[in-house]
Every structure is written in C-alpha cells, then in structure tokens.
Amino acid sequence: MLYMVVERFRAGDPIPVYRRFRDHGRLAPPGSTYVTSWVTLDLKGCFQMMETDDPQLLAEWMAQWRDLVDFEVTPVKTSAGAVAAVVSRL
C-alpha cells in the first residue's frame, strides 16, 4: 500500500531533520520503502511517498521522527490503480 505522508517540520526548522537524516539515514524499518519526496520551497515541510503492507511499520518509522516532525498520513492509489478500480463503472 502507498501512503502520502505530509511532514511539517517543528518550528518550521529543517536543520534538525536534515542533521538526523545525515547522521542516521531515513530510519525506516525493513518492510517499509521510501518511494520519493518533494520539499516545500520554504524548506518547512515535505511530501513523501512511502510504501508498506504493514501500517505498523509506518508508525514505527514516524516514531523515530515525532520529536522533529508533525505527520499527516493518507493511504493513496496510483492514477492507474484508480482507473482500474472504476473502469467497470465507466
């Protein structure tokens, strides 16, 4: 399953986030996969795609960052997956 993860850096400060990433990596547990991400122009947040079949792994990953980041998570489908879900009703 794919998840769109909206990250808002605490106090709008990217430095602690990037410092931890530099020192420890993404900290995603095995079984969860980083897909891609986009960072806001003001560097205060990030939109990240993660993939896992176990939502608990996503929760474990976010727990590693909660002191620096506020999260909003939405399960999503690809556009192709959405078409496949509705094609029989078109």
C-alpha positions as CSV (number, residue, x, y, z in Angstrom):
1,M,0.0,0.0,0.0
2,L,1.2,3.5,-0.8
3,Y,1.0,6.3,1.7
4,M,1.2,10.1,1.1
5,V,3.0,11.5,4.2
6,V,2.8,15.2,4.8
7,E,5.6,16.3,7.1
8,R,5.6,19.6,8.8
9,F,9.0,20.4,10.5
10,R,8.6,21.6,14.0
11,A,9.1,25.3,14.3
12,G,9.5,25.3,10.5
13,D,13.1,24.3,11.1
14,P,14.6,21.8,8.6
15,I,18.1,21.8,10.2
16,P,17.4,19.2,12.9
17,V,15.6,17.0,10.4
18,Y,18.4,17.0,7.9
19,R,21.0,16.6,10.6
20,R,19.4,13.4,11.9
21,F,19.0,12.2,8.3
22,R,22.7,12.8,7.7
23,D,23.7,11.0,10.8
24,H,21.2,8.1,10.9
25,G,19.6,7.8,7.5
26,R,15.8,7.5,6.9
27,L,15.3,5.2,9.9
28,A,12.6,3.3,8.0
29,P,12.2,-0.3,9.3
30,P,12.7,-3.2,6.9
31,G,9.4,-3.9,5.1
32,S,8.8,-0.2,4.6
33,T,10.1,1.6,1.5
34,Y,10.7,5.2,0.7
35,V,9.4,5.9,-2.8
36,T,10.0,9.6,-3.5
37,S,9.6,13.0,-1.9
38,W,9.1,16.7,-2.5
39,V,10.2,19.5,-0.2
40,T,8.4,22.8,0.1
41,L,10.2,25.8,-1.3
42,D,10.4,27.4,2.1
43,L,12.0,24.1,3.5
44,K,9.4,23.9,6.3
45,G,7.9,20.7,5.2
46,C,7.9,17.6,2.9
47,F,5.5,15.5,0.9
48,Q,6.8,11.9,1.0
49,M,5.5,8.7,-0.6
50,M,6.1,5.6,1.5
51,E,5.1,2.0,0.7
52,T,4.4,-0.9,3.1
53,D,2.0,-3.7,3.5
54,D,2.1,-3.2,7.3
55,P,0.9,0.1,8.6
56,Q,2.6,-0.6,12.0
57,L,5.9,-0.2,10.2
58,L,4.9,3.2,9.1
59,A,4.0,4.1,12.7
60,E,7.4,2.8,13.8
61,W,9.2,4.9,11.3
62,M,7.3,8.1,12.3
63,A,8.0,7.4,15.9
64,Q,11.7,8.0,15.1
65,W,10.9,11.5,13.9
66,R,8.0,12.7,16.0
67,D,10.2,15.0,18.1
68,L,11.1,16.9,15.0
69,V,8.2,16.4,12.6
70,D,4.4,16.5,12.7
71,F,2.8,14.0,10.4
72,E,-0.4,13.6,8.3
73,V,-0.8,10.3,6.6
74,T,-3.2,9.3,3.8
75,P,-3.4,5.9,2.1
76,V,-3.4,6.5,-1.7
77,K,-3.6,4.7,-5.0
78,T,-1.7,5.5,-8.2
79,S,-3.8,7.0,-11.0
80,A,-3.6,3.7,-12.8
81,G,-4.9,1.9,-9.7
82,A,-7.8,4.4,-9.5
83,V,-8.7,3.8,-13.1
84,A,-8.7,0.0,-12.5
85,A,-11.0,0.5,-9.5
86,V,-13.6,2.4,-11.5
87,V,-13.2,1.1,-15.1
88,S,-16.1,-1.4,-14.8
89,R,-18.5,1.5,-13.9
90,L,-17.5,3.8,-16.8
